[in-house]
Amino acid sequence: MALATKRPGHGGTPVTRTFPHALTDSRPPQLGLVVLQEDESIEPDFRRLLSPEIELLTTRVPSGTEVTPESLAAMEHHLAAAVSLLPGASRFEALAYACTSGSAQIGPAKVAALLSGAALTKAVTDPVTALVAACRALDVTSIGLLSPYTAQVSDRLRSVLASEGIATPVFGSFEVAEEARVVRIDRASILAAAEALAAEGDTQALFLSCTNLRTLDLIADLEARIGRSVLSSNQVLAWHMSALAGRPPAPGRFGRLFDQPVPASTAPPQGTH
């Protein structure tokens, strides 16, 4: 292909050249993530939880400064628009809405429909769908649930889990509504609450709910202390998305779950746009 060139004249005119180029057909496996506007935790966690070969693209959805059933439900009206801000040329292996309580409030099926209708993706998921898949993989039907939020917010999550055959007979909360406070809850507070819940009742695993709660570095230590599986919102979501993309998660001390494959029967609804 010939190059178009403008050579400098006697007055020192700048040179402008047009170069040929080729396009590559290869692309890394891509995952798409819809993150809450107020969330500070999930993106740093996902950089550690996903294999380096995976390309993670994120967008943000408007979310209230306080978490209430009303503010969670309101996100339904913004999800498709948030997904539409992801690169249109992307071809996602999986796309996820990263809000545990929001997924429960809106409903995983509705979330799946909204996400798969707004982007080219092979699969969709969310923390609730991922948690159910994780419990199936670990053969868990009873969990202790630790949430930062009020009981009113968590009741919906417990109801959705019950409909999937997962009981939450032991529940504890920090009774916090403001996201800015949730992300600042310290390690000692989470460890103390988690161990106290684990001592109550006869549950098979412990779930640390909320994508904004800083739990990733506590999982392995807690499992050693309480002698059972510990799950968290970001951990189960990264595990499920990795499996849907056909890639192993990153190696690391991120809990027993990362040794488990995803049973095909727990995959979320498939869809393309």
N, C-alpha and C positions, 0 to 999 in steps of 0.2 A: 504494500500500500504506500503510495507516495505521501511525502510529508509536505504540508503547506507551510512555507517559510516566508517570513518578511525580514529581509536583511536590513541592517542599519544603513541609513543614508549618511551623507556627509555631515548632517546635523546631529548625529548620535542617536537616532531613533531606536527605542528599545526593540529587542527581538521577541517575536511571538511565534511559537511553534506548536503545531497540533500533532500529537503522537498517536499511533495505533494502539489498541489494547485488546486483550482477550478476557473472557469471563470464565471463571471456574464453575464447574457443576457441583463440586463438593461443598458440603456445609456441615458443621458440627451438629450433634443432636441438640435441639433447642427446647428449653422449658420456659413457659411463661408464667409469671406470678403476679397476681393482683394483690397489692399490699395496702393496708389501711394507712391513711394519711398520717395518723398519729403513731404508727408502729416504728420503733427504733431497733428492734431485736432480730427480726426474721432474716433480713438481708445479710448481716454479719454471720448469723448461724448457718445460712444456706451456703455461704462461701466455704465453710468448713465441712458441711455435710454432703455436698455433691461432689461427684468425680470431677477432676480438672478438665476432662474432655467435654463436659457438658457446658453449653452456653446458656446462661440464665438471663432472661430479659424481664424487667419488672415495669409495672405501671402502678399508679396509686389511685385509690378510690376515696372520695370525701367521707370522712367519719367524724362523729361528734367527739368533743373533748371528754364527755361523760358517756359511759356505756349503760344504756337502758334498752329495754325491749323496743322502744320506739326508734331510738337512734340506730339500732341494729337493723330493724325492718326497713328503714329509710334507704339503706345502702342498695337494696334491690333495684332502685330506680337509677342508680349510677353505674352498675356493674358493666353493662354492655358498652357504655361510653368509655369507661376506663380501659376495657379490653381493646376498643377501637384505636386507642393511642399507641398500642404496640405496633412495631413495624409491620406494614401490610404484606411485605414479601416473606415474612417468616412462616415456617412450616413447623408447628410445634408438635413434639412427641407427646407432651402433656401440658395442660393449662390448669392453673389452680387459683381459687379464691382463698386468700390466707387469713381467714378469721373463723375461729372455732365457734364462738357464740353466735356470730352472724350467720354462719352456715346452718346452725341449728334453728335459728329464728326464721330465716327465709325458707329453709328446707333444702337439703342436698339435691333433690331432683330439680327444683326450680333453679338453683345455682348452676347445675350442669347444663340446663337448657339455655340459660342466659350466656354462659361462657362459650359453649360450642356453637351458638348462633352468631357470635361476633368475631370469630377468628378461625383460621385453618388449623385444626388440632386433631390429633388422633384419639386423644382421651382427655377427660377432665376429672378433677378431684377437688377435695377441700379437706380441712383437718378432721371433720366428723367422718367422712367417707374413709379417710386414711386410718383413723382410729379403729373403725369397725374392721377394716382389712387387717390391721395389726393384731387385733384381738383374735380374729379368725386364725391368723398364722401362728399365734402363740397358744391357741386353744383356751382362751380366756373368756369367761362369761360373767365375771364379777370383778369390779374394780373399785378402788377407793378413788374419789375425785377431789382434787384440790384446785380451787378456782380463786382468782383474785377478786371476782365480782360478787355482787349481791346474790342472795338466794333466788330472787325473782328472775334474774338473768340466767342463772344456772339451771333453774327448773326446766326450761325448755330443752336444754342439752340432755338432761337426765331422761326426759320423756322420749326424745329421739333415740337415745341409746337403748332404752327399754324396749322400744319397738323393734330393735335389731337383736333382741335377746341378750343384751348386756346390762346387768344390774349394777346400780351404784348405791349399795346399802350404807356406805360410809362416805360422808361429804363434809368438806371443810372449806371455809372461805376467809379471805382477808377483809371482806366487806368494803372493797374499794371500788369507786365508780370512775375516777379520773384516770385516763390512760397515762398522763404524765407521772402519776404516782405509781402505777402498776410497774412500769419499767424500772423504777428506783427501789422496789422491794429487794432487800439485800439477801445475800446467800444464807446467812444464819437464820433469818426468819423463815425462808422457804424450807430449809433442812429441818428445822424444829417442827414446823407444821406437818411436813410430809411424814416424818417419823412418828409423830403423834397419831396421824390418821392410820398409818400402817399397823399401829398397835391396837387399833379398834377393829373388831369384827374379824371375819375370816375371808378376806378378799384375795384374789389370785394375782392382782397387779395393782399398780398405782398410776394414775394419770394426772399429770400436771398440766392443767388447761390454760390456754391463752398464748398466742404467738408473740406477745410483747413481754411475757414474763421471762426473766433471765434464768433458764433452767438447764441449759445444755451441759454445762460443766458439772452439774450435780448428779446426772443420771447414773453413771457408773458407780460412784461412791454410794449413792442411795441403794442401788441394787445389792451391793456388798453388805450394807448395814441391815437391810430388811429381808434379804434372802428371797426376793421375788422380782419380777420384771417391773421396770419403771418406764413409763411412756410420757412423752410430752408432745405438745401440738406441733412444734417445728420438726422434731425428730420423726414423728410418724408421717408428716407430710413429705419431707425430703425422701424418706424411705419409699413411700408409695410412688412418688413421681419418678424416682430413679428406676424402680421396677417397671413402671409403665413405659419408660423410655428404653427398657432393655439394657440398662447399665447398672453396675453395682454402685452402691453409695461409697463415699470416701472412707478409707480405713481410719479407725480411731476408736477411742473408748466412749462410744455413744450408746451403749446398752445392748442387751441381748437381742433386741429386735433386729439389729443390723446383720445378724446371722441368719435371718429368716427370709425365704423367698415369699413372694406374694402368690397365694393360690388364685388360679384363674377365675374362680367363682366370685371373688371379691372385687374384681375390677369394676370401676364405676361405669355409668352409661357412656357409650362411645358416640362421637359425633363429629361432623365436619361442616364447614360453612360453605 
